[in-house]
């Protein structure tokens, strides 16, 4: 069992039950999935960019990504419906827990001038974080990347409010910025 998953069942869940006054274990917020998304707009001009992005995301997550395609044509972006424009992975189960552990304890700590992540939630207890480069993950070798690309990481929980979701992620080790700091 993953270290973070074990922490959730042994410490986080009982603490959340006590803090929020849940009577049933099934009421306690838990992680549902983590979605890693990378937009590759340059794939319209350079087909190899998509291949490099797929390789990098597969290395980071340990799972083969899905290529996302444009839903409609946009003339201003020279985009046609059905063209490949991005890559995404949905992580669940053990891979989700392993990825969150590496994100919180290794990747975020490797960012330059890191003071914590903003604690903005989406209103339903879910959290989305943008990273500017894939190099913060130790699995990525600097010499093998073709270009630095950012990514969006969405953590979906079963929490009903932002307060519950934020507290769940805090207890799991998400390094949120202290309030009052920009």
C-alpha positions as CSV (number, residue, x, y, z in Angstrom):
1,X,0.0,0.0,0.0
2,X,1.3,3.5,-0.9
3,X,2.7,5.6,2.0
4,X,0.2,8.4,1.4
5,X,-2.8,6.1,1.1
6,X,-1.8,4.5,4.4
7,X,-1.5,7.9,6.0
8,X,-5.0,8.8,4.7
9,X,-6.7,5.7,6.2
10,X,-4.8,5.8,9.5
11,X,-4.5,9.5,10.4
12,X,-6.2,11.8,7.9
13,X,-9.7,10.2,7.8
14,X,-10.1,10.0,11.6
15,X,-8.9,13.6,12.0
16,X,-11.4,14.8,9.3
17,X,-14.2,12.8,11.0
18,X,-13.4,14.6,14.3
19,X,-13.0,18.1,12.8
20,X,-16.1,18.1,10.6
21,X,-18.3,15.9,12.8
22,X,-19.0,13.2,10.3
23,X,-20.9,10.2,11.7
24,X,-20.2,7.8,8.9
25,X,-16.8,6.9,7.4
26,X,-18.3,7.3,3.9
27,X,-19.0,11.0,4.4
28,X,-15.3,11.8,4.8
29,X,-13.8,13.4,1.7
30,X,-11.4,11.3,-0.3
31,X,-9.4,11.6,-3.5
32,X,-11.3,10.5,-6.6
33,X,-8.7,11.1,-9.4
34,X,-5.9,13.2,-10.6
35,X,-5.9,14.5,-14.1
36,X,-2.6,15.7,-15.7
37,X,-3.2,17.8,-18.8
38,X,-0.7,19.4,-21.3
39,X,-1.7,21.6,-24.1
40,X,0.6,21.2,-27.2
41,X,-0.4,24.0,-29.5
42,X,2.8,23.6,-31.5
43,X,1.7,20.1,-32.5
44,X,-0.2,21.8,-35.4
45,X,3.2,22.8,-36.9
46,X,5.5,20.1,-35.4
47,X,4.2,16.5,-35.2
48,X,7.2,15.4,-33.2
49,X,6.2,17.8,-30.3
50,X,3.3,15.6,-29.5
51,X,5.4,12.4,-29.4
52,X,7.9,14.1,-27.0
53,X,5.1,15.3,-24.8
54,X,3.5,11.8,-24.7
55,X,6.8,10.3,-23.7
56,X,7.4,12.9,-21.0
57,X,3.9,12.5,-19.4
58,X,4.1,8.7,-19.6
59,X,7.5,8.9,-17.8
60,X,6.1,11.2,-15.1
61,X,2.8,9.4,-14.4
62,X,3.7,5.8,-15.3
63,X,0.6,5.5,-17.5
64,X,0.1,5.9,-21.3
65,X,-1.5,9.3,-22.0
66,X,-4.5,10.0,-24.3
67,X,-4.1,12.5,-27.1
68,X,-6.8,15.1,-27.0
69,X,-8.3,16.6,-30.2
70,X,-9.9,19.9,-31.1
71,X,-13.7,19.8,-30.8
72,X,-14.2,22.6,-33.3
73,X,-12.4,24.7,-35.8
74,X,-11.0,28.1,-34.9
75,X,-9.7,30.0,-37.9
76,X,-7.8,32.6,-35.7
77,X,-5.6,29.8,-34.3
78,X,-5.4,27.9,-37.7
79,X,-7.1,25.0,-35.9
80,X,-9.2,22.4,-37.6
81,X,-11.7,20.1,-35.9
82,X,-10.2,16.7,-35.0
83,X,-6.5,17.9,-34.9
84,X,-4.3,16.7,-32.0
85,X,-3.7,19.6,-29.6
86,X,-2.9,18.1,-26.3
87,X,-2.2,15.1,-24.0
88,X,-3.9,14.0,-20.8
89,X,-3.8,11.2,-18.2
90,X,-6.3,10.3,-15.6
91,X,-4.8,8.6,-12.6
92,X,-6.7,6.5,-10.1
93,X,-5.9,4.0,-7.4
94,X,-2.2,3.3,-6.6
95,X,-0.8,5.4,-9.4
96,X,-2.8,8.4,-8.1
97,X,-1.5,8.0,-4.6
98,X,2.1,7.6,-5.8
99,X,1.9,10.6,-8.1
100,X,0.5,12.8,-5.4
101,X,3.2,11.7,-3.0
102,X,5.9,12.6,-5.6
103,X,4.2,15.9,-6.4
104,X,4.0,17.1,-2.8
105,X,7.3,15.8,-1.5
106,X,9.6,16.0,-4.4
107,X,8.5,17.9,-7.5
108,X,7.1,21.1,-5.8
109,X,10.1,21.3,-3.5
110,X,12.4,21.4,-6.6
111,X,10.8,24.6,-7.9
112,X,12.9,27.7,-7.8
113,X,11.8,30.2,-5.2
114,X,9.0,28.0,-4.0
115,X,6.8,29.5,-1.2
116,X,3.8,27.1,-1.5
117,X,0.9,26.6,-3.9
118,X,-2.0,29.1,-3.9
119,X,-5.0,27.6,-2.0
120,X,-7.6,28.5,-4.5
121,X,-10.2,25.8,-4.9
122,X,-13.0,25.5,-7.5
123,X,-16.0,25.8,-5.2
124,X,-16.6,22.1,-5.0
125,X,-13.5,21.0,-3.1
126,X,-11.3,20.3,-6.1
127,X,-7.9,21.8,-6.7
128,X,-6.0,22.6,-9.9
129,X,-2.3,23.5,-10.0
130,X,-0.3,24.7,-12.9
131,X,3.4,23.9,-13.3
132,X,5.6,25.8,-15.7
133,X,8.0,23.0,-16.5
134,X,8.2,19.2,-16.5
135,X,11.8,19.3,-15.2
136,X,10.6,19.5,-11.6
137,X,9.9,15.8,-11.7
138,X,13.1,13.8,-11.1
139,X,12.1,11.1,-13.7
140,X,12.7,13.6,-16.5
141,X,16.2,13.7,-17.8
142,X,17.2,17.3,-18.8
143,X,19.1,16.0,-21.9
144,X,16.2,14.1,-23.4
145,X,13.6,16.9,-23.5
146,X,13.1,18.9,-26.7
147,X,11.3,21.9,-25.1
148,X,10.1,23.0,-21.6
149,X,6.3,22.5,-21.4
150,X,3.9,23.4,-18.6
151,X,1.1,21.2,-17.3
152,X,-2.1,21.4,-15.4
153,X,-2.7,19.0,-12.5
154,X,-6.3,18.7,-11.3
155,X,-7.0,16.9,-8.0
156,X,-10.6,15.8,-7.8
157,X,-12.0,15.0,-4.4
158,X,-15.4,13.9,-3.0
159,X,-15.5,17.0,-0.7
160,X,-18.7,19.1,-0.8
161,X,-17.0,22.4,0.1
162,X,-13.7,24.1,-0.5
163,X,-12.9,24.1,3.2
164,X,-13.2,20.2,3.4
165,X,-11.2,19.8,0.2
166,X,-8.4,22.2,1.3
167,X,-8.2,20.5,4.8
168,X,-8.0,17.0,3.1
169,X,-5.1,18.2,0.9
170,X,-3.4,20.0,3.8
171,X,-3.4,16.8,5.9
172,X,-2.1,14.8,2.9
173,X,0.9,17.1,2.7
174,X,0.0,19.7,0.0
175,X,2.3,22.7,0.7
176,X,-0.3,25.5,0.6
177,X,0.9,29.1,0.9
178,X,0.1,30.7,4.2
179,X,-2.8,33.1,4.2
180,X,-1.8,36.8,3.7
181,X,1.2,35.9,1.5
182,X,1.1,36.7,-2.2
